[in-house]
Amino acid sequence: MARAFAEAEAAGKRGEVPVGAVVVDAATGMVLAAAGNRTEQDADPTAHAEMLAIRAAAQVRGQPRLPDCDLYVTLEPCAMCAAAIAFARIRRVYFGAYDPKGGAVEHGSRWFTQPTCHHQPEIYGGIDEARAGALLRGFFVERRD
């Protein structure tokens, strides 16, 4: 999770919403990919940290599914990212801050509980939640001033 926070902090310094994600090989603990949000930099609404990290990990593996991998992310994934997590068959998702407005794991559509979702990873939320929340709040306070 420390690497995900480092990616989030770097994203925030670039003017992106500070969210970071890391895909880890569960058997070896090796980081396959890490990313921070790049929606503004890439002019791409799908360039969420989770999407970027999953894409990069799939490229490293040379396969579209990552069933023996875990995802660490600083914010509860949105519906788009939750769908990508399911399609990639990620084994476990560890996330920091809950997102009542845009999250789709514990909030909103609760993607993994839908009958059309074909894979449900193990979910562990609220990891270092205070730090993740403070990072996001600080970013948005600066933007409002």
LOLUM-145453 format. One line per 10 residues: number of its first residue (from 0); their letters; for each residue x, y, z of N, C-alpha, C, O. Coordinates in pm, 1 decimal. Layout:
// LOLUM-145453
NUM> A> X,Y,Z,X,Y,Z,X,Y,Z,X,Y,Z  ... .
***
This chain:
// LOLUM-145453
0> MARAFAEAEA> 83.2,-119.2,0.0,0.0,0.0,0.0,87.6,125.5,0.0,46.5,230.3,-49.7  206.0,114.6,54.9,296.5,229.4,56.2,327.1,276.6,-85.2,332.6,396.9,-110.6  346.9,183.4,-177.0,375.0,220.0,-316.3,253.7,288.7,-379.8,269.6,382.4,-458.0  132.6,242.3,-346.2,11.5,306.5,-398.5,2.6,450.5,-348.7,-34.8,540.2,-424.3  36.6,472.7,-222.5,35.9,609.7,-170.0,140.8,696.4,-239.5,115.5,813.7,-267.1  256.7,640.6,-267.6,359.7,716.7,-339.0,310.1,756.6,-477.9,334.1,868.7,-522.7  241.8,666.0,-545.3,185.8,695.9,-677.4,77.1,802.8,-667.0,67.9,891.0,-752.4  -5.5,794.7,-561.8,-111.6,894.2,-541.5,-52.2,1032.4,-517.1,-98.5,1131.5,-573.7  50.2,1038.6,-433.1,113.9,1166.7,-403.2,177.5,1226.9,-528.6,169.4,1347.9,-550.2  240.3,1143.7,-610.8,300.3,1191.8,-735.0,192.5,1243.3,-830.5,211.9,1344.5,-897.9 .
10> AGKRGEVPVG> 79.2,1173.8,-836.1,-31.8,1217.8,-921.8,-82.1,1354.5,-875.7,-106.2,1442.8,-958.0  -97.7,1371.9,-746.5,-143.4,1499.4,-692.4,-49.4,1613.6,-727.8,-94.2,1723.9,-758.9  80.4,1587.6,-723.3,179.2,1690.4,-758.6,172.2,1726.8,-906.1,211.9,1836.6,-945.0  122.0,1635.6,-988.1,105.2,1663.2,-1131.0,-28.8,1731.4,-1160.6,-59.2,1762.6,-1275.8  -108.7,1754.3,-1055.3,-239.1,1816.4,-1074.0,-351.1,1718.2,-1099.7,-462.4,1757.5,-1134.6  -322.3,1591.3,-1082.5,-423.0,1486.5,-1099.1,-487.6,1457.6,-963.7,-427.2,1482.3,-859.4  -609.4,1405.7,-965.2,-669.8,1360.4,-840.5,-576.4,1254.1,-783.6,-542.5,1158.5,-853.4  -533.8,1269.1,-656.9,-430.3,1182.0,-602.3,-479.1,1041.1,-566.0,-513.1,1011.7,-451.4  -480.9,957.5,-667.0,-514.3,816.2,-648.2,-400.8,735.2,-708.4,-354.0,764.1,-818.6  -357.1,633.7,-635.4,-251.4,546.1,-683.4,-293.5,401.5,-673.5,-373.7,364.3,-587.8 .
20> AVVVDAATGM> -238.4,319.8,-762.3,-271.6,177.4,-764.3,-148.0,94.7,-796.9,-58.3,139.0,-868.6  -145.8,-26.3,-742.4,-34.4,-118.1,-763.8,-90.6,-258.3,-781.9,-177.7,-301.2,-706.2  -40.6,-329.5,-882.2,-75.6,-469.8,-902.1,44.8,-552.6,-859.8,157.1,-530.2,-905.0  18.6,-649.4,-771.5,124.5,-731.5,-712.2,98.1,-878.6,-741.8,-15.4,-925.3,-731.8  202.4,-950.6,-778.0,194.8,-1096.0,-791.6,181.5,-1151.3,-649.9,272.4,-1136.0,-568.4  69.3,-1215.1,-620.5,40.7,-1260.4,-483.8,138.4,-1367.5,-435.6,167.2,-1375.0,-316.2  189.0,-1449.1,-525.1,279.2,-1557.6,-484.8,417.7,-1507.1,-447.7,478.6,-1555.8,-352.5  467.8,-1408.9,-523.2,605.0,-1363.4,-502.0,614.6,-1229.0,-430.9,719.6,-1194.6,-376.7  504.7,-1152.7,-430.9,508.1,-1018.8,-373.9,570.0,-916.4,-468.0,587.8,-800.4,-430.6  602.6,-958.3,-589.3,664.5,-868.7,-686.7,561.7,-770.4,-743.7,451.4,-809.0,-782.4 .
30> VLAAAGNRTE> 600.4,-643.5,-747.7,515.4,-541.4,-809.0,524.5,-557.7,-960.1,632.6,-548.1,-1018.0  410.1,-582.5,-1023.4,405.6,-595.2,-1168.9,385.0,-460.1,-1235.9,437.0,-434.5,-1344.5  307.8,-373.3,-1168.9,278.9,-242.4,-1227.1,228.9,-148.6,-1118.8,167.0,-190.9,-1021.2  256.9,-20.7,-1137.7,210.5,82.5,-1044.8,178.7,206.9,-1126.0,245.8,236.8,-1224.7  75.6,279.1,-1083.5,37.4,399.7,-1157.7,-41.3,493.6,-1067.7,-101.5,452.9,-968.3  -38.7,619.0,-1105.6,-124.3,719.6,-1046.2,-218.2,770.2,-1153.5,-193.9,749.5,-1272.4  -324.6,835.9,-1113.1,-418.6,891.0,-1210.4,-345.8,974.4,-1315.1,-250.1,1045.4,-1284.0  -392.5,965.0,-1440.6,-336.6,1045.0,-1550.3,-446.8,1096.4,-1642.9,-422.3,1117.7,-1761.6  -566.4,1116.5,-1590.9,-677.0,1157.9,-1677.4,-650.7,1292.7,-1743.0,-679.9,1310.4,-1861.2  -596.7,1386.8,-1668.9,-567.8,1519.5,-1724.8,-448.5,1512.9,-1819.0,-455.9,1561.3,-1931.9 .
40> QDADPTAHAE> -340.6,1454.4,-1774.5,-217.6,1445.2,-1854.3,-241.7,1375.8,-1987.6,-193.0,1420.9,-2091.2  -316.4,1266.7,-1985.1,-340.7,1188.4,-2106.7,-465.8,1233.3,-2181.6,-493.9,1182.4,-2290.1  -542.1,1328.5,-2125.0,-670.7,1369.4,-2182.7,-755.6,1245.2,-2209.4,-812.7,1227.9,-2317.0  -761.6,1159.5,-2107.1,-827.2,1029.1,-2120.7,-911.2,1002.3,-1996.5,-855.8,981.4,-1888.5  -1042.6,1002.3,-2009.1,-1126.9,979.2,-1892.0,-1113.1,838.8,-1832.3,-1158.2,815.0,-1720.2  -1051.5,746.2,-1905.7,-1032.1,611.5,-1852.0,-895.6,593.4,-1786.6,-864.0,483.3,-1741.7  -814.8,697.2,-1779.9,-678.7,684.6,-1726.6,-676.2,692.7,-1574.4,-597.9,767.4,-1515.8  -763.7,614.1,-1511.8,-763.0,601.2,-1365.9,-643.9,513.1,-1327.3,-598.8,429.9,-1405.9  -594.6,532.4,-1207.2,-477.8,457.4,-1159.5,-498.0,306.5,-1173.9,-407.9,235.3,-1218.2  -615.3,258.8,-1136.8,-642.2,114.3,-1143.6,-634.6,63.5,-1287.0,-574.2,-40.3,-1313.8 .
50> MLAIRAAAQV> -696.2,137.2,-1378.9,-697.0,96.1,-1519.8,-554.8,90.1,-1574.1,-517.1,-5.7,-1641.6  -476.7,192.7,-1544.2,-339.2,197.9,-1593.2,-255.2,83.9,-1536.5,-178.3,20.6,-1608.9  -270.1,58.3,-1407.4,-192.0,-48.4,-1343.9,-233.6,-186.4,-1395.9,-148.2,-271.6,-1420.1  -362.9,-208.4,-1413.0,-410.1,-337.3,-1465.3,-360.5,-357.7,-1608.2,-312.8,-465.8,-1642.6  -371.6,-253.7,-1691.7,-323.4,-264.7,-1830.3,-174.9,-298.7,-1833.7,-132.3,-387.2,-1908.0  -96.8,-228.3,-1753.2,48.0,-250.8,-1752.6,82.0,-390.5,-1701.0,170.4,-456.5,-1755.7  13.8,-435.8,-1597.7,40.2,-570.0,-1543.4,4.1,-677.0,-1645.5,76.1,-775.9,-1659.3  -105.4,-658.7,-1716.5,-145.1,-754.4,-1819.9,-39.7,-759.6,-1931.2,-10.6,-866.2,-1985.6  16.9,-643.0,-1963.9,122.6,-639.1,-2064.8,247.3,-712.7,-2016.2,309.7,-787.1,-2091.8  282.9,-691.5,-1889.6,398.8,-761.0,-1832.3,379.2,-911.4,-1839.9,470.6,-985.6,-1875.7 .
60> RGQPRLPDCD> 258.6,-955.4,-1805.7,227.3,-1098.2,-1806.7,199.6,-1151.6,-1946.9,212.3,-1271.5,-1971.3  162.3,-1063.8,-2038.2,126.4,-1108.9,-2171.8,-4.6,-1184.5,-2175.2,-25.5,-1272.4,-2258.9  -92.1,-1149.4,-2083.4,-223.7,-1215.1,-2077.8,-327.0,-1119.4,-2020.0,-292.5,-1031.8,-1940.8  -453.2,-1135.1,-2058.8,-555.9,-1040.3,-2014.9,-610.9,-1065.2,-1874.4,-681.6,-980.6,-1819.7  -579.5,-1178.1,-1817.0,-631.8,-1208.0,-1683.5,-518.4,-1223.4,-1582.9,-410.9,-1274.8,-1614.0  -546.1,-1176.8,-1460.9,-445.3,-1173.7,-1354.9,-500.1,-1240.0,-1228.1,-508.6,-1175.8,-1123.4  -537.4,-1368.6,-1237.4,-606.1,-1433.2,-1124.4,-520.1,-1454.8,-1000.1,-572.9,-1479.0,-891.5  -389.7,-1446.2,-1015.3,-300.4,-1465.4,-901.5,-239.0,-1332.8,-856.8,-131.0,-1329.2,-797.9  -310.7,-1224.0,-886.3,-260.6,-1091.0,-852.6,-356.8,-1016.6,-760.8,-477.5,-1040.5,-760.5  -299.4,-926.2,-683.7,-375.7,-840.5,-593.3,-358.2,-696.0,-637.0,-254.1,-657.6,-690.4 .
70> LYVTLEPCAM> -462.5,-616.2,-613.3,-460.1,-474.7,-646.8,-467.8,-394.5,-518.3,-555.0,-417.8,-434.6  -376.5,-300.2,-503.3,-376.0,-206.1,-392.3,-407.4,-70.2,-450.2,-340.5,-26.6,-543.8  -507.5,-1.8,-397.0,-547.8,128.3,-450.1,-587.9,218.4,-334.3,-644.3,171.5,-235.4  -559.5,345.8,-346.0,-581.3,437.8,-234.0,-726.1,483.2,-218.7,-761.1,542.5,-116.6  -810.8,456.6,-317.9,-951.3,497.7,-312.3,-1038.8,384.4,-363.3,-1001.0,312.2,-455.6  -1154.9,369.4,-303.5,-1252.5,269.6,-348.0,-1274.7,283.5,-498.6,-1306.3,392.6,-546.0  -1258.9,175.6,-574.2,-1274.7,184.0,-719.2,-1415.3,224.4,-764.0,-1515.3,191.8,-700.0  -1418.9,296.6,-876.6,-1545.2,336.5,-939.0,-1600.2,216.9,-1019.4,-1538.6,110.4,-1023.8  -1715.2,236.5,-1081.6,-1778.2,128.6,-1158.7,-1690.1,82.5,-1275.3,-1678.4,-37.4,-1300.2  -1628.7,176.7,-1346.3,-1541.7,140.5,-1459.2,-1425.8,53.7,-1411.7,-1395.5,-49.5,-1471.5 .
80> CAAAIAFARI> -1361.9,96.5,-1303.9,-1246.1,23.0,-1252.3,-1287.9,-111.1,-1192.7,-1216.3,-210.3,-1206.8  -1402.5,-114.8,-1126.8,-1452.7,-241.2,-1071.5,-1477.5,-341.2,-1183.4,-1445.6,-459.3,-1169.3  -1533.9,-295.2,-1293.9,-1556.5,-385.1,-1407.5,-1423.7,-437.3,-1460.8,-1411.8,-556.1,-1490.5  -1323.9,-350.4,-1473.5,-1192.3,-393.4,-1521.6,-1130.0,-494.9,-1425.7,-1067.0,-591.6,-1468.8  -1148.0,-472.3,-1296.4,-1096.3,-565.6,-1195.1,-1160.4,-702.8,-1213.4,-1092.4,-805.3,-1207.9  -1291.3,-703.7,-1235.2,-1362.1,-830.5,-1256.0,-1315.5,-898.1,-1384.8,-1288.9,-1018.3,-1385.5  -1305.5,-821.2,-1494.5,-1262.0,-879.6,-1621.5,-1119.7,-933.4,-1612.6,-1087.5,-1033.9,-1676.0  -1034.4,-867.6,-1534.8,-895.8,-913.0,-1517.9,-885.8,-1029.7,-1419.8,-780.7,-1092.6,-1407.8  -994.6,-1057.9,-1350.5,-998.9,-1168.0,-1251.3,-899.0,-1147.1,-1138.0,-839.7,-1242.6,-1087.8  -881.0,-1021.2,-1098.2,-791.8,-989.1,-986.1,-836.7,-1069.0,-863.1,-956.3,-1079.9,-836.4 .
90> RRVYFGAYDP> -743.1,-1123.3,-790.4,-771.9,-1209.1,-675.3,-825.4,-1130.9,-556.0,-929.0,-1166.2,-499.5  -754.9,-1024.7,-517.7,-794.2,-944.0,-401.5,-776.7,-796.0,-433.1,-687.6,-756.2,-508.1  -865.5,-714.8,-372.6,-855.3,-569.6,-384.0,-844.1,-512.5,-243.7,-928.6,-537.6,-157.8  -738.5,-435.2,-222.1,-716.3,-364.8,-96.6,-728.7,-216.4,-128.7,-656.8,-166.3,-215.2  -818.6,-145.0,-60.6,-829.1,-2.2,-89.4,-829.9,79.8,38.2,-861.6,30.7,146.6  -793.8,207.0,21.9,-782.7,300.3,133.7,-914.4,365.7,167.8,-993.3,310.6,244.6  -939.3,482.6,111.8,-1058.3,561.7,145.9,-1182.7,505.6,78.9,-1179.2,461.2,-35.9  -1292.4,508.6,153.1,-1422.9,476.4,95.2,-1468.2,597.1,14.7,-1433.5,710.7,46.8  -1546.0,572.0,-90.1,-1593.2,679.6,-176.7,-1745.1,670.9,-191.7,-1794.6,610.1,-286.6  -1819.7,731.6,-97.9,-1966.2,724.2,-103.9,-2025.0,784.5,-231.1,-2133.2,744.5,-273.9 .
100> KGGAVEHGSR> -1955.5,879.7,-291.5,-2007.5,946.2,-411.3,-1977.7,867.8,-539.6,-2067.2,847.6,-621.7  -1854.6,824.2,-556.8,-1816.4,762.1,-683.3,-1774.6,616.9,-675.2,-1749.9,553.8,-778.0  -1766.3,562.8,-554.9,-1724.0,424.3,-540.0,-1830.4,326.6,-586.9,-1949.6,357.3,-585.2  -1786.3,208.7,-628.9,-1880.3,107.6,-677.0,-1852.5,-29.5,-617.3,-1899.3,-131.3,-668.3  -1775.5,-31.2,-508.0,-1745.9,-157.9,-440.9,-1833.5,-170.9,-316.6,-1911.0,-265.8,-304.8  -1821.8,-77.6,-225.8,-1901.9,-75.0,-104.0,-2016.5,24.9,-114.6,-2105.8,26.5,-29.8  -2014.4,107.4,-217.6,-2114.9,211.9,-239.2,-2169.8,200.5,-380.1,-2126.8,115.7,-458.3  -2266.1,287.4,-411.8,-2319.7,294.4,-547.0,-2370.1,161.2,-597.7,-2450.6,94.9,-532.3  -2322.4,122.7,-714.0,-2372.9,0.7,-778.7,-2327.7,-128.8,-712.7,-2382.7,-235.1,-741.3  -2228.6,-121.3,-625.4,-2173.7,-242.6,-561.9,-2151.5,-350.8,-668.7,-2207.1,-460.5,-664.0 .
110> WFTQPTCHHQ> -2069.0,-313.4,-762.5,-2047.3,-390.3,-884.3,-2029.6,-540.7,-863.1,-2087.8,-620.9,-936.2  -1951.5,-578.2,-765.9,-1917.6,-719.8,-749.5,-2034.1,-804.5,-698.5,-2027.1,-927.3,-701.2  -2139.8,-740.7,-652.8,-2257.2,-815.8,-605.4,-2364.7,-829.4,-713.4,-2467.0,-894.1,-691.1  -2342.1,-769.3,-829.1,-2441.8,-774.0,-936.5,-2441.7,-910.6,-1005.1,-2336.0,-971.3,-1022.5  -2559.2,-958.8,-1044.0,-2566.4,-1090.4,-1109.4,-2491.9,-1095.9,-1242.8,-2454.7,-1204.1,-1288.1  -2469.9,-981.1,-1305.8,-2397.0,-978.6,-1433.1,-2245.6,-976.0,-1415.2,-2171.2,-984.5,-1512.9  -2200.5,-964.5,-1292.3,-2056.4,-966.1,-1263.7,-2012.6,-1111.5,-1250.1,-2064.9,-1185.5,-1166.8  -1916.7,-1151.6,-1332.2,-1876.1,-1292.6,-1336.9,-1758.3,-1327.8,-1247.0,-1718.9,-1444.2,-1239.0  -1701.9,-1228.4,-1179.5,-1590.8,-1255.0,-1088.3,-1597.4,-1156.9,-972.4,-1611.8,-1036.3,-992.1  -1586.8,-1209.9,-852.6,-1587.5,-1125.3,-733.6,-1457.9,-1147.3,-656.0,-1436.8,-1254.2,-598.7 .
120> PEIYGGIDEA> -1371.0,-1045.6,-654.5,-1247.9,-1059.9,-576.8,-1277.0,-1046.7,-427.6,-1383.4,-999.1,-387.9  -1182.6,-1088.8,-347.0,-1192.0,-1059.2,-204.7,-1166.4,-909.5,-189.8,-1080.2,-854.1,-258.1  -1240.1,-844.6,-101.5,-1230.3,-699.5,-84.5,-1188.9,-666.8,58.4,-1244.0,-720.6,154.5  -1091.8,-578.5,70.8,-1047.2,-528.7,200.7,-1039.9,-376.7,192.2,-946.2,-322.4,133.8  -1137.4,-308.3,249.6,-1143.1,-163.3,241.8,-1103.0,-95.5,371.3,-1096.5,-158.3,477.0  -1076.5,32.7,361.2,-1044.4,113.7,477.9,-901.3,102.8,524.4,-870.7,138.2,638.3  -811.9,54.2,438.3,-671.8,38.9,476.8,-604.3,175.7,473.9,-595.3,240.1,369.4  -557.7,218.2,589.8,-496.5,350.8,604.2,-592.2,458.2,551.7,-552.4,553.6,484.8  -718.8,438.6,584.8,-826.5,525.2,536.8,-805.2,672.3,571.1,-830.8,759.5,488.1  -758.8,700.5,692.0,-738.0,839.9,732.6,-634.9,908.2,643.5,-654.6,1022.5,602.0 .
130> RAGALLRGFF> -527.1,840.3,614.4,-422.4,897.8,528.0,-476.6,920.6,386.7,-454.6,1026.4,327.6  -546.5,822.2,333.5,-601.4,834.1,198.0,-703.2,947.8,190.3,-701.8,1026.9,96.0  -790.0,955.2,288.4,-889.3,1062.5,291.5,-826.2,1199.5,303.3,-868.8,1294.0,236.8  -724.8,1210.7,387.6,-656.3,1339.5,405.9,-587.7,1383.4,276.6,-589.0,1501.8,242.9  -529.2,1291.0,206.0,-462.8,1322.2,79.0,-564.0,1379.2,-21.0,-537.2,1479.5,-87.1  -678.2,1315.4,-31.0,-782.4,1361.8,-123.5,-842.4,1495.3,-79.4,-859.6,1586.0,-160.9  -873.9,1506.9,48.3,-931.6,1633.2,98.6,-835.3,1749.0,76.4,-876.1,1856.6,32.7  -708.2,1727.3,106.2,-608.2,1831.6,87.2,-599.8,1876.1,-58.1,-587.9,1995.3,-86.2  -605.8,1782.3,-148.6,-601.2,1814.0,-291.1,-719.2,1901.7,-330.9,-701.4,2001.7,-400.5  -838.8,1865.2,-287.6,-957.4,1941.7,-327.8,-969.0,2075.3,-255.9,-1024.0,2170.4,-311.3 .
140> VERRD> -918.4,2083.8,-134.0,-917.5,2213.1,-62.7,-830.6,2311.2,-140.0,-868.6,2426.8,-158.2  -714.3,2266.0,-185.5,-625.6,2352.9,-263.2,-692.1,2402.2,-390.6,-670.8,2516.2,-431.9  -773.1,2316.6,-453.4,-839.8,2353.1,-579.0,-952.4,2452.9,-557.1,-984.8,2530.7,-646.8  -1012.2,2451.3,-438.7,-1125.5,2540.1,-410.2,-1080.8,2679.2,-366.6,-1156.3,2775.5,-379.6  -960.0,2690.0,-315.6,-912.1,2821.0,-267.1,-877.2,2915.3,-378.7,-835.8,3028.5,-353.3 .
***
